[in-house]
Amino acid sequence: MYKIGVIGAGMIADHHLDAIQKIPNLEARWVAATKQTSLDRITQKFTVLNTTTDYADIHEIFF
């Protein structure tokens, strides 16, 4: 299973997350955005395990 972190939760993120959910063995584990309201919208629409308003959190986990 490949785990993905997405930085940004705007309109383009919707397209990325939609594609990620359609690919076997690929999972969106993290989404980072500066606005909590954007993260809330994403988690209502997609299955994402973790969200953060600090992209450095993703960097620490994956690297």
Secondary structure, 3 states (H helix, E strand, C coil): CEEEEEECCCHHHHHHHHHHHHCCCEEEEEEECCCHHHHHHHHHHCCCCEEECCCHHHHHHHC
